[in-house]
Amino acid sequence: MSTEKTYGLAELNKETRIGGYGEEVERDIPQIDMSDFWNRKPEIAEELWKAATEIGFFQLFNHGIPQELVDQAFEASAGFFELPEEVKAQYPLKPGTNAGWEYKAQVRPSTGTADQKESYQITLPRMSKLWPTGAELEGFKATMLAFERHNWAVAMRVLSCFADKLGFGPDFFTDGHDPLVPEYQSTLRLIHYLGMEDAKPEDFKFWRAGAHTDFDCLTLLHQKAGQGGLQLCPGKDSQGRAIAWTDVPPLQGVITCNIGDMLMRWSDDKLLSNLHRVRMPKPDEYLGPRYSIAYFAQANTDTVLAGPEGKYEPMKAHDYIQMRLGANFGKK
């Protein structure tokens, strides 16, 4: 009898087969200029559509988020993770909420082991009693509220291009990700991958973040220059195994984006949600801690995911997200 763990979604069963290291290959990652967006929207939409339907990953520049604010967000993120553990523990991640602090709690179906990181997640309607006080970390809340809303605006511009290509109304995705209602569940996630300066050789057998697809609509990832490790894998072999991985260099002022499973389903599989992971550093690389910040645009809880061609049964975004959270944080 098979002992392989199974899940209720095909997306999760796919992840259980992708834990091997595979090979590394070089690929060009599409870079898309978002400047003068409203005047250039048809051109930008074509570039985004090509990238999202062929590789599922792309990078944005001239996106409109001030570099000063990005730098402030990273400074505030590092400040949070430097707080004593007993302080961070006052703001715990509770199952199913996507809000609060966790330490090595995320277990990927692809590896069965915990990611080597800690994170703090901001989902605005669920943040009651989860913000550090001003005495603990001055200015943190103001910085993160500003950064969250800037990322939302960029995500909605990208999604509006996909709405045009899919035949939805111009504000279709904006309405489905309305941030002014209690049903809003998009998340800003601060991530601290643990430093490896004093690690033992066996520690490098783990993953900073195991291979996975994201379960949102669209991910916007900010990386710090010099702190690499992110890899993508657009394809798999005939057994569903990920085999060819490509490094995604961290570039200042550039947002790395990927399509999530929610949007892939919502688009009747036209837009591709592809695999990515964060590998351990190699011996000749930077071994210190790695910081990144991700914004996960995921539809409001009451939004119904129904593709233009009806490939899948309609499903509320709340139900979809809860299934995915349960698999990644140990509850089903």
Secondary structure, DSSP 4 states (H G I P E B T S, - for coil): -------SSHHHHHHTT--S--EE---PPPEEE-TTHHHHHHHHHHHHHHHHHHTSEEEEES-S--HHHHHHHHHHHHHHHTS-HHHHTTSBPPTTT--EEEES--B-TTTSSB-SEEEEEE-GGG-TTTSPPTTTSTTHHHHHHHHHHHHHHHHHHHHHHHHHHHT--TTHHHHHT-TTSTT---EEEEEEEPP-TT--GGGGGS-SEEEE--SSSEEEEEE-TT---EEEE--B-TTS-B-EEEE----TT-EEEEE-HHHHHHTTT-S---EEEEPPPPTTS--S-EEEEEEEE---TT-EE--TT--S--EEHHHHHHHHHHHHTT--
